[in-house]
């Protein structure tokens, strides 16, 4: 008993102390905000800026001003607890990559106690305030020396890249960026501290460093754009493209591809039956399309002779890829490195990550890639995956699968589940939308066992064609259609209420008819007296 009491008391005191600290911090920030603009709190320290003169200083959550506002600019605190400050700031200019706020001069480094840190290499340099990178929780900034050459400085004032380049792109979260000097450029990698070589020529000054770099131009040697995990697209003629691994300097693909590369984050099932997470880079040409795993630095699928490779959903743990050769297609199993069919056919495609459509003379059949068999014996004109929507964020656990299949035969639609069972007749005029669960009218109860199918039905009356929204209810526990093609369906917390309405031919008043059913589909009562 005493031990449990001690544990409870410790947890209570920790929580109480944490709440007290938060309240004290908020009180301090509120006090300072009356006079200053306050910055982000880091290790109990935050920047303050005077509202009139726009000068920066440092203060603590205890209410102490560490440095009176005197700086024109101050950085965020880096992982070493340091701040970069500037006494001068120009507000216009061009550093070769466009117009930015730049010209931070008279630099100094301060620690989180407000004490200046002695750094010898800050004299005569101009820090460029152009966003900077945050590789390994440091704040990296490009700068220029007195000769106009650019380098890279970290948040403690240490020079990471010496100032000997005409332009330096800010690093991404992987520590990768690019260098440009004397009309040539290359890649730097802060992770392994490699820089260059400057072996590519810049076609023109038009470039975009939003997601790496992208240079426009043709008929000159050119490095394309940096893509995720340290790869860059290269081209010497602007027509044929290759892929460079600038972690190693090796060419992954030679410059033989007439189409640029695509990349996707894919979780796939490998040969060891484990989920492998990797960036798959797709190289596409008229006769070659292969997949490259940057996690293992290997081509795990050499698609020489194929036009395209496609995954149904890169976020799922995929095992199958769709490959094409002209108008004919096949499915390739990444784990077993085998094809679904011995020959490519026109009518093979992925419907979901586990279900394929295989077409023959009678239509399309659903084929389970996990069971290696057809889901049913039916043929359809079209099959589409339909996600089922949850009805509200407060109801997180709702029965039923995450998706169904909308099938079409002729001009009518129906619904098939993941096992190939036809949940509805093929009677709808358009593909139904599906919602899992039904909320009672007073918003207090949830019927989890049923889903609502929303669709429409067309009518011809007096030579005029019109349509109405229709709703059906499917019980996912029994797999039966409880209510079908009603004008509306309500839930009173106990029974499902089928609503039908029509206009009185004499009074033209809209009359609604209500019939109560159990969630299993048994009729309970009927009330035909209610009028709007």
Buried (B, 14 or more C-beta within 10 A) or exposed (E): EEEEEEEEEEEEEEEEEEEEEEEEBEEBBEEBEEEBEBBEBBEBBBBBBBEEEEBBBBBBBEEEBBBEBEBBBBBBBBEBBBBBBBBEBEEEEEBEBEEBBBBBBBBBBBBBEBEEBEBEBBEEBBBBBBEBBBBBEBBBBBBBBEEEBBBBBBBBBBBBBEBBBBBBBBBBEBBBBBBBBEEBBBBBBBEEEBBBEBBBBBBEEEBEBEEBBBBEBEEBBBBBBBBBBBBBBBBBEBEBBBBBBBBEEEEBBEBEBEBBBEBBEBBBBBEEEEEBEBBBBBBBBEEBBBBBBBBEEEBBBEBEEBBBBEBBEBEBBBBBBBBBBEEBBBBBBBBEEEBBEEEBBEBBBBBBBBBBBBBEEEBBBBBBBEEEEBBEEBBBBEBBBBEBBBBEEEEEEBEBBEBBBBBBBEEBBBBBBBEBEBBBEBBBBBBBBBBBBBBBEEEEBBBBBBBBBBBEBEEEEEEEEEEEEBBBBBBBEEEEBBBBBBBBBBBEEEBBBBBBBEEEEEEEEEBBBBBBBEBEBEEEEEEEEEEE
